[in-house]
Amino acid sequence: MHTVVVGTTGVTASDVLAVARAGARVELSEEALAALAAAREVVDALAAKPEPVYGVSTGFGALATRHISPELRAALQRNIVRSHAAGMGPRVEREVVRALMFLRLKTVCSGHTGVRPEVARTMAGVLNAGITPVVHEYGSLGCSGDLAPLSHCALTLMGEGDAEGPDGTVRPAGELLAEHGIAPVELREKEGLALLNGTDGMLGMLVMALADLDTLYKSADITAALTMEALLGTDRVLAPELHAIRPHPGQAASAANMLAVLRGSGLTGHHQDDAPRVQDAYSVRCAPQVAGAGRDTMAHAALVAERELAAAVDNPVVLPDGRVESNGNFHGAPVAYVLDFLAVAAADLGSIAERRTDRLLDKNRSHGLPPFLADDAGVDSGLMIAQYTQAALVGELKRLAVPASADSIPSSAMQEDHVSMGWSAARKLRTAVDNLARVIAVELYAATRAIQLREGLTPAPASRAVIDAVRAAGVQGPGPDRYLSPDLAAADAFVRAGHLVTAAETVTGPLR
């Protein structure tokens, strides 16, 4: 099994995906263990002094003015975990919780938190045992970090609360730890706070969304090319020299992908035979511009994620010179903004895909295709209601594009008076990504059927490869009306698993 080694300088997006989705093992480097021990010496020295230090010998948030005596500090750290584990609602997905725990471990290993090495070892042990704390949908305002979700994870480290075992059964965390030979941690000064104070949940969801969107943007380029082909459009608008004079890199990449898919097509370029059509509609002609803008948004989001993956997010932090200082690095604004930006881009990509699908189904705009791509229009409804479903998904995408990060709800007796709502931005982006996959699947379903209805014209080799692959995956071609939901579900699975991209790339080579 693949192993990810956590050091002091952060982790990569591929590390997060390996641990969260592929169950990779986690190990701590010797450098990280040394940094943990050194930072802990600083915290122990401060704890022995009579002067109060926030997070070490004081309360938290609006209660930070109280100095806590040494005999109460262990109770203080336990209590912050118990009281902050206040989430409600449905359980969060396993991959999200694993990313959340792994990214908190990443910060702990930076040597800036003051957590003991044995706590970090326990965190790695829980991940490696396949134990997943029960984390709930609601409870994070994205400041100070993802408090409630991280608290539920810390509760598991203490052997309290509920967790899911490697067999998928939810049981008391203490029982699961015992079965895997993991001793519950007894938290000391600052450790409870350090386990809760980070943007790890929203960051983990950002990393996974970027991975999923990379596949979906390539998929959207492919379905846009298939639709252009099915509508007998012209690929001349994809010429590299046209995109070079508006040098957005994402736009050039999308145009190049579409051109690669269409290479060798016998369908494109026939629109000149249709006198009323001087040029293709915007949803076809401007596909690279819209998808390209989304790609450039992804590039910015990936840069933010890269910086955050290298960050140590905690409050207070232990600095290399031995100072322990309070800060505001736990605020989720940088991550929250790009999560919202991606939801806007996803909504627009879904919107333009839906418009292309509608054009394929409208006999007045499809340039010779049967109404709704039906076998016997009137007796058959064809894909009429598939487009309704796609339109409903796009409507939801537009609602999900409303930014969460523009909101703020004060908390902690006005001490935390401006919050990021980054967790909420991440949660709605996950839904948006799911819906975008479904929207692209409907366009794929319609475009492949439409191409097959263009009798006497030969599609591009890449298009033929896609059609063959999607039919082999159980998505049926033209014919009389049938129960459509299974076909749409199969198309969705085909897109989501990356099989659409793989099928096209068997002819085109790697797409950008």
C-alpha positions as CSV (number, residue, x, y, z in Angstrom):
1,M,0.0,0.0,0.0
2,H,1.2,3.5,-0.8
3,T,2.6,5.4,2.2
4,V,2.6,9.2,2.7
5,V,5.4,10.5,4.9
6,V,4.5,13.7,6.7
7,G,7.3,16.2,7.4
8,T,7.5,19.7,8.7
9,T,7.0,21.6,5.4
10,G,3.4,20.6,4.4
11,V,2.0,18.0,2.0
12,T,0.8,17.9,-1.6
13,A,-2.6,17.6,-3.1
14,S,-1.7,14.1,-4.3
15,D,-0.9,13.2,-0.7
16,V,-4.3,14.4,0.4
17,L,-6.0,12.4,-2.3
18,A,-4.0,9.3,-1.5
19,V,-4.9,9.3,2.1
20,A,-8.5,10.5,1.8
21,R,-9.6,8.4,-1.2
22,A,-7.1,5.6,-1.6
23,G,-6.5,4.7,2.1
24,A,-2.8,5.4,1.9
25,R,-0.8,4.8,5.1
26,V,0.6,7.7,7.0
27,E,4.1,7.9,8.6
28,L,5.8,10.7,10.5
29,S,9.3,11.7,9.5
30,E,12.1,11.9,12.0
31,E,12.3,15.6,11.2
32,A,8.6,16.0,12.2
33,L,9.1,14.1,15.4
34,A,12.0,16.3,16.3
35,A,10.1,19.5,15.6
36,L,7.2,18.2,17.6
37,A,9.4,17.5,20.6
38,A,11.2,20.9,20.3
39,A,7.9,22.9,20.2
40,R,6.5,20.9,23.1
41,E,9.5,22.0,25.2
42,V,8.6,25.6,24.6
43,V,5.0,25.0,25.6
44,D,6.0,23.1,28.8
45,A,8.3,26.0,29.8
46,L,5.5,28.5,29.3
47,A,3.1,26.3,31.2
48,A,5.4,26.3,34.2
49,K,5.5,30.1,34.4
50,P,3.0,32.2,36.5
51,E,2.2,34.5,33.6
52,P,-1.0,33.5,31.7
53,V,-0.4,32.5,28.0
54,Y,-3.4,32.1,25.7
55,G,-4.2,28.5,24.9
56,V,-1.7,27.2,27.4
57,S,-3.0,28.6,30.7
58,T,-6.1,30.5,29.8
59,G,-9.6,29.9,28.6
60,F,-10.6,30.2,25.0
61,G,-12.4,32.7,22.8
62,A,-14.5,35.1,24.8
63,L,-13.3,33.3,27.9
64,A,-9.6,33.9,27.3
65,T,-9.3,36.3,30.2
66,R,-9.5,33.6,32.8
67,H,-6.2,32.2,34.0
68,I,-6.4,28.5,34.5
69,S,-4.4,26.9,37.4
70,P,-2.2,23.9,36.6
71,E,-4.4,21.3,38.2
72,L,-7.3,22.3,35.9
73,R,-5.5,22.4,32.6
74,A,-6.0,18.8,31.6
75,A,-9.7,19.2,32.2
76,L,-9.7,22.5,30.2
77,Q,-8.2,20.6,27.2
78,R,-10.7,17.7,27.4
79,N,-13.6,20.1,27.9
80,I,-12.8,22.2,24.8
81,V,-13.0,19.1,22.7
82,R,-16.2,17.8,24.3
83,S,-18.0,21.2,24.2
84,H,-16.9,22.0,20.7
85,A,-18.0,18.6,19.3
86,A,-21.4,20.1,18.8
87,G,-22.1,19.2,15.2
88,M,-25.6,18.4,13.9
89,G,-27.2,17.0,10.8
90,P,-26.2,14.2,8.4
91,R,-22.8,12.5,8.6
92,V,-20.0,13.9,6.4
93,E,-18.5,11.6,3.8
94,R,-15.6,9.4,4.9
95,E,-13.2,10.9,2.4
96,V,-13.8,14.3,3.8
97,V,-13.2,13.2,7.3
98,R,-9.9,11.5,6.4
99,A,-8.8,14.6,4.6
100,L,-9.7,16.7,7.6
101,M,-7.7,14.5,10.0
102,F,-4.7,14.2,7.7
103,L,-4.5,17.9,7.1
104,R,-4.7,18.6,10.9
105,L,-1.9,16.1,11.3
106,K,0.1,18.0,8.6
107,T,-0.1,21.2,10.7
108,V,0.6,19.4,14.0
109,C,3.8,18.0,12.4
110,S,5.0,21.5,11.4
111,G,6.4,22.0,14.9
112,H,4.3,25.2,15.3
113,T,1.5,23.8,17.5
114,G,3.2,22.5,20.6
115,V,1.5,19.2,20.5
116,R,3.5,16.2,21.8
117,P,4.8,13.5,19.4
118,E,2.6,10.9,21.0
119,V,-0.5,12.8,20.0
120,A,0.6,13.0,16.4
121,R,1.4,9.3,16.4
122,T,-2.1,8.6,17.6
123,M,-3.6,10.7,14.8
124,A,-1.6,8.7,12.3
125,G,-2.6,5.4,14.0
126,V,-6.3,6.2,13.7
127,L,-5.9,7.0,10.0
128,N,-4.0,3.8,9.4
129,A,-6.5,1.7,11.3
130,G,-9.3,3.0,9.0
131,I,-11.2,4.5,11.9
132,T,-13.3,7.5,10.8
133,P,-14.8,9.8,13.4
134,V,-18.5,10.7,12.9
135,V,-18.5,14.3,11.8
136,H,-21.7,16.2,11.1
137,E,-22.8,18.5,8.3
138,Y,-23.4,21.6,10.4
139,G,-21.1,23.2,13.1
140,S,-18.4,25.1,11.3
141,L,-18.4,28.8,10.5
142,G,-14.9,28.6,9.0
143,C,-13.4,30.6,11.8
144,S,-11.5,29.8,14.0
145,G,-11.2,27.1,11.4
146,D,-13.5,24.1,11.2
147,L,-14.0,23.9,15.0
148,A,-16.9,21.4,15.4
149,P,-15.8,19.0,12.7
150,L,-12.2,18.9,14.0
151,S,-13.6,18.5,17.6
152,H,-15.4,15.4,16.6
153,C,-12.1,14.0,15.2
154,A,-10.3,15.0,18.4
155,L,-13.0,13.3,20.5
156,T,-12.2,10.0,18.8
157,L,-8.5,10.4,19.7
158,M,-9.7,10.7,23.3
159,G,-11.6,7.4,22.9
160,E,-15.0,9.2,23.2
161,G,-17.9,9.7,20.9
162,D,-18.7,7.5,17.8
163,A,-16.6,6.5,14.9
164,E,-16.9,4.3,11.8
165,G,-14.7,1.2,11.8
166,P,-12.9,-0.1,8.7
167,D,-16.0,-2.4,8.1
168,G,-18.3,0.6,7.8
169,T,-20.0,0.0,11.1
170,V,-20.5,3.0,13.5
171,R,-19.5,2.1,17.1
172,P,-18.1,3.8,20.2
173,A,-14.7,5.2,19.4
174,G,-13.2,3.7,22.6
175,E,-14.0,0.2,21.4
176,L,-12.5,0.8,18.0
177,L,-9.3,2.2,19.4
178,A,-9.0,-0.8,21.8
179,E,-9.5,-3.3,19.0
180,H,-6.6,-1.7,17.1
181,G,-4.3,-1.4,20.0
182,I,-4.5,2.4,20.1
183,A,-4.4,4.1,23.5
184,P,-6.6,7.1,23.9
185,V,-4.7,10.4,24.3
186,E,-4.8,12.3,27.5
187,L,-4.5,15.9,26.4
188,R,-2.2,18.4,28.0
189,E,-1.7,22.2,27.8
190,K,-2.7,23.6,24.4
191,E,-3.2,20.3,22.7
192,G,-7.0,20.4,22.7
193,L,-6.9,23.8,21.1
194,A,-4.3,22.8,18.6
195,L,-6.4,19.9,17.4
196,L,-9.4,22.1,16.6
197,N,-8.0,25.3,15.1
198,G,-7.6,25.0,11.4
199,T,-9.1,25.3,7.9
200,D,-8.5,21.6,7.2
201,G,-12.1,20.5,6.3
202,M,-12.6,23.3,3.7
203,L,-9.1,22.7,2.4
204,G,-9.5,19.0,2.0
205,M,-12.8,19.5,0.1
206,L,-11.1,22.1,-2.1
207,V,-8.3,19.6,-3.0
208,M,-10.9,16.9,-3.9
209,A,-13.1,19.3,-5.8
210,L,-10.1,20.4,-7.9
211,A,-9.3,16.8,-8.8
212,D,-12.9,16.1,-9.8
213,L,-13.2,19.3,-11.8
214,D,-10.1,18.6,-13.7
215,T,-11.9,15.5,-15.1
216,L,-15.2,17.3,-15.6
217,Y,-13.6,20.2,-17.5
218,K,-11.9,17.8,-19.9
219,S,-15.3,15.9,-20.2
220,A,-17.1,19.1,-21.0
221,D,-14.6,19.9,-23.8
222,I,-15.3,16.5,-25.2
223,T,-19.1,16.8,-25.0
224,A,-19.0,20.3,-26.5
225,A,-17.0,18.9,-29.4
226,L,-19.5,16.1,-29.9
227,T,-22.4,18.6,-29.9
228,M,-20.6,20.8,-32.4
229,E,-20.2,17.7,-34.6
230,A,-23.8,16.7,-34.2
231,L,-25.0,20.2,-35.2
232,L,-22.8,20.2,-38.3
233,G,-20.9,23.2,-36.8
234,T,-17.6,24.5,-37.9
235,D,-14.4,23.8,-36.0
236,R,-12.6,26.8,-37.7
237,V,-13.4,28.8,-34.5
238,L,-11.1,26.4,-32.6
239,A,-8.0,27.4,-34.6
240,P,-5.0,28.1,-32.3
241,E,-4.3,31.5,-34.0
242,L,-7.7,32.8,-33.0
243,H,-7.1,31.9,-29.3
244,A,-3.5,33.2,-29.4
245,I,-4.8,36.8,-29.9
246,R,-6.8,36.5,-26.6
247,P,-4.1,34.7,-24.6
248,H,-6.0,33.2,-21.7
249,P,-4.4,29.8,-21.1
250,G,-7.5,28.0,-20.1
251,Q,-9.3,29.1,-23.3
252,A,-6.4,27.8,-25.5
253,A,-6.4,24.5,-23.7
254,S,-10.2,23.9,-24.1
255,A,-10.0,24.9,-27.8
256,A,-7.1,22.5,-28.3
257,N,-9.0,19.7,-26.6
258,M,-12.1,20.2,-28.8
259,L,-10.0,20.4,-31.9
260,A,-8.2,17.2,-31.0
261,V,-11.5,15.4,-30.5
262,L,-12.9,16.7,-33.8
263,R,-9.8,15.8,-35.9
264,G,-10.9,13.8,-39.0
265,S,-14.6,14.5,-38.6
266,G,-16.9,14.1,-41.6
267,L,-19.6,16.1,-39.9
268,T,-18.1,19.5,-39.0
269,G,-18.1,22.3,-41.5
270,H,-21.5,21.5,-43.1
271,H,-23.2,24.6,-41.7
272,Q,-22.3,26.5,-44.9
273,D,-24.9,24.3,-46.7
274,D,-27.6,25.8,-44.5
275,A,-28.2,29.2,-45.9
276,P,-29.8,30.9,-42.8
277,R,-26.8,30.0,-40.6
278,V,-23.8,32.3,-40.9
279,Q,-22.1,31.1,-37.8
280,D,-22.7,28.8,-34.9
281,A,-24.6,29.9,-31.8
282,Y,-22.7,31.2,-28.8
283,S,-23.2,28.0,-26.8
284,V,-21.2,26.1,-29.5
285,R,-18.9,28.8,-30.7
286,C,-17.9,30.2,-27.3
287,A,-17.5,26.9,-25.6
288,P,-13.7,27.3,-25.2
289,Q,-14.1,30.8,-23.8
290,V,-16.5,29.7,-21.0
291,A,-14.8,26.4,-20.2
292,G,-11.4,28.2,-20.4
293,A,-12.4,30.9,-17.9
294,G,-13.4,28.1,-15.5
295,R,-10.0,26.4,-16.1
296,D,-8.2,29.6,-15.2
297,T,-10.3,29.9,-12.1
298,M,-9.3,26.4,-11.2
299,A,-5.6,27.4,-11.7
300,H,-6.0,30.2,-9.2
301,A,-7.8,27.9,-6.7
302,A,-5.0,25.4,-7.1
303,L,-2.4,28.0,-6.2
304,V,-4.4,29.0,-3.1
305,A,-4.6,25.3,-2.2
306,E,-0.9,24.8,-2.7
307,R,-0.1,27.7,-0.4
308,E,-2.5,26.4,2.3
309,L,-1.1,22.9,2.1
310,A,2.3,24.4,3.0
311,A,0.8,26.4,5.8
312,A,0.7,25.8,9.6
313,V,-2.7,27.0,10.7
314,D,-3.1,27.3,14.5
315,N,-3.6,29.9,17.2
316,P,-1.4,30.5,19.1
317,V,1.7,29.3,17.2
318,V,5.1,28.4,18.4
319,L,7.7,30.4,16.4
320,P,11.3,29.3,15.6
321,D,12.7,31.8,18.1
322,G,10.6,30.3,20.9
323,R,7.9,32.9,21.1
324,V,4.3,31.8,21.3
325,E,2.1,34.3,19.6
326,S,-1.6,34.7,18.9
327,N,-2.6,35.3,15.2
328,G,-5.5,35.2,12.8
329,N,-4.2,32.6,10.3
330,F,-7.1,30.3,11.1
331,H,-9.5,32.6,9.2
332,G,-10.8,30.7,6.2
333,A,-11.3,33.6,3.8
334,P,-8.6,32.6,1.2
335,V,-10.0,29.1,0.9
336,A,-13.6,30.2,1.1
337,Y,-13.3,32.7,-1.8
338,V,-11.9,30.1,-4.2
339,L,-14.5,27.5,-3.2
340,D,-17.2,30.0,-4.1
341,F,-15.4,31.0,-7.3
342,L,-15.4,27.4,-8.4
343,A,-19.1,27.1,-7.7
344,V,-19.7,30.1,-10.0
345,A,-17.6,28.6,-12.8
346,A,-19.3,25.2,-12.4
347,A,-22.7,26.8,-12.7
348,D,-21.7,28.6,-15.9
349,L,-20.2,25.4,-17.4
350,G,-23.4,23.5,-16.6
351,S,-25.5,26.3,-18.1
352,I,-23.8,26.4,-21.4
353,A,-23.9,22.6,-21.7
354,E,-27.6,22.7,-21.1
355,R,-28.1,25.2,-23.8
356,R,-26.2,23.0,-26.3
357,T,-28.4,20.0,-25.3
358,D,-31.5,22.0,-25.8
359,R,-30.3,23.0,-29.3
360,L,-29.8,19.3,-30.2
361,L,-33.4,18.6,-29.3
362,D,-35.1,21.5,-31.0
363,K,-35.9,20.7,-34.6
364,N,-35.9,24.4,-35.5
365,R,-32.3,24.8,-34.4
366,S,-30.7,21.3,-34.8
367,H,-30.3,21.4,-38.6
368,G,-32.1,18.3,-39.6
369,L,-32.2,16.2,-36.5
370,P,-35.6,14.7,-35.4
371,P,-37.5,16.5,-32.7
372,F,-36.1,15.6,-29.3
373,L,-34.0,13.0,-31.1
374,A,-37.1,10.8,-30.9
375,D,-37.5,7.6,-33.0
376,D,-41.1,8.5,-34.0
377,A,-41.8,12.0,-32.7
378,G,-45.3,12.3,-31.3
379,V,-45.5,8.7,-30.4
380,D,-42.1,9.0,-28.8
381,S,-40.9,11.9,-26.6
382,G,-37.2,11.1,-27.1
383,L,-35.0,13.0,-24.7
384,M,-37.5,15.8,-23.9
385,I,-37.6,15.1,-20.2
386,A,-33.9,14.3,-20.0
387,Q,-33.4,18.0,-20.8
388,Y,-35.9,18.9,-18.1
389,T,-33.8,17.0,-15.6
390,Q,-30.7,18.7,-16.9
391,A,-32.4,22.1,-16.6
392,A,-33.4,21.4,-13.0
393,L,-29.8,20.5,-12.2
394,V,-28.6,23.8,-13.8
395,G,-31.1,25.7,-11.8
396,E,-29.7,24.1,-8.6
397,L,-26.2,24.9,-9.8
398,K,-27.1,28.6,-10.1
399,R,-28.5,28.6,-6.6
400,L,-25.3,26.9,-5.3
401,A,-23.3,29.7,-7.0
402,V,-24.5,32.2,-4.5
403,P,-21.4,32.9,-2.4
404,A,-21.2,31.6,1.1
405,S,-18.2,33.7,1.8
406,A,-20.1,36.9,1.4
407,D,-21.9,36.0,4.6
408,S,-20.7,36.3,8.2
409,I,-22.5,35.4,11.5
410,P,-20.9,36.7,14.7
411,S,-20.2,34.1,17.4
412,S,-18.4,33.7,20.8
413,A,-19.9,36.8,22.4
414,M,-18.7,38.9,19.5
415,Q,-15.1,37.8,20.0
416,E,-15.3,36.0,16.7
417,D,-17.3,38.7,15.0
418,H,-16.3,38.0,11.4
419,V,-16.2,34.5,10.0
420,S,-15.5,33.0,6.6
421,M,-18.3,30.4,6.1
422,G,-15.7,28.4,4.2
423,W,-17.0,25.1,5.4
424,S,-20.4,26.0,3.9
425,A,-18.8,27.1,0.7
426,A,-17.0,23.7,0.5
427,R,-20.1,21.7,1.2
428,K,-22.2,23.4,-1.5
429,L,-19.3,23.1,-4.0
430,R,-19.4,19.3,-3.4
431,T,-23.0,19.3,-4.4
432,A,-22.2,21.6,-7.4
433,V,-19.5,19.2,-8.6
434,D,-21.9,16.2,-8.4
435,N,-24.6,18.1,-10.3
436,L,-22.1,19.3,-13.0
437,A,-21.2,15.7,-13.7
438,R,-24.9,14.9,-14.2
439,V,-25.3,17.9,-16.6
440,I,-22.4,16.8,-18.7
441,A,-23.7,13.2,-18.7
442,V,-27.0,14.4,-20.2
443,E,-25.2,16.3,-23.0
444,L,-23.1,13.2,-23.6
445,Y,-26.2,11.1,-23.9
446,A,-27.9,13.6,-26.3
447,A,-24.8,14.3,-28.5
448,T,-23.8,10.6,-29.0
449,R,-27.4,9.8,-30.0
450,A,-27.5,12.8,-32.4
451,I,-24.2,11.8,-34.1
452,Q,-25.6,8.4,-34.7
453,L,-28.7,9.8,-36.3
454,R,-26.5,11.7,-38.9
455,E,-26.7,8.8,-41.3
456,G,-24.2,9.0,-44.2
457,L,-21.7,11.2,-42.4
458,T,-18.7,9.8,-40.6
459,P,-17.8,11.1,-37.1
460,A,-14.3,11.8,-35.9
461,P,-12.3,8.8,-34.8
462,A,-12.3,10.1,-31.2
463,S,-16.1,10.6,-31.3
464,R,-16.5,7.0,-32.6
465,A,-14.3,5.8,-29.7
466,V,-16.5,7.7,-27.2
467,I,-19.7,6.3,-28.7
468,D,-18.4,2.8,-28.6
469,A,-17.2,3.1,-25.0
470,V,-20.4,4.7,-23.7
471,R,-22.5,2.1,-25.4
472,A,-20.4,-0.7,-23.9
473,A,-21.0,1.0,-20.5
474,G,-24.7,0.3,-20.8
475,V,-25.9,3.7,-22.3
476,Q,-28.2,2.8,-25.1
477,G,-28.3,4.5,-28.5
478,P,-31.1,5.7,-30.7
479,G,-34.4,3.9,-30.7
480,P,-38.0,3.9,-29.4
481,D,-38.8,5.4,-26.0
482,R,-37.6,3.4,-23.0
483,Y,-37.1,3.9,-19.3
484,L,-34.4,6.7,-19.4
485,S,-33.3,6.9,-15.8
486,P,-30.9,3.9,-15.9
487,D,-29.3,5.2,-19.1
488,L,-28.7,8.6,-17.5
489,A,-27.3,7.0,-14.4
490,A,-24.9,4.9,-16.5
491,A,-23.9,8.0,-18.4
492,D,-23.3,9.9,-15.1
493,A,-21.1,7.0,-13.8
494,F,-19.2,6.9,-17.1
495,V,-18.4,10.7,-16.8
496,R,-17.7,10.7,-13.1
497,A,-15.2,7.8,-13.3
498,G,-13.2,9.5,-16.0
499,H,-14.1,6.9,-18.6
500,L,-15.3,9.6,-21.1
501,V,-11.8,11.2,-21.0
502,T,-10.1,7.9,-21.2
503,A,-12.1,6.9,-24.3
504,A,-11.3,10.1,-26.1
505,E,-7.7,9.9,-25.2
506,T,-7.3,6.5,-26.8
507,V,-7.4,8.5,-30.1
508,T,-6.3,12.0,-29.2
509,G,-3.6,11.3,-26.7
510,P,-3.5,13.2,-23.4
511,L,-5.9,16.1,-23.3
512,R,-4.9,19.3,-21.6
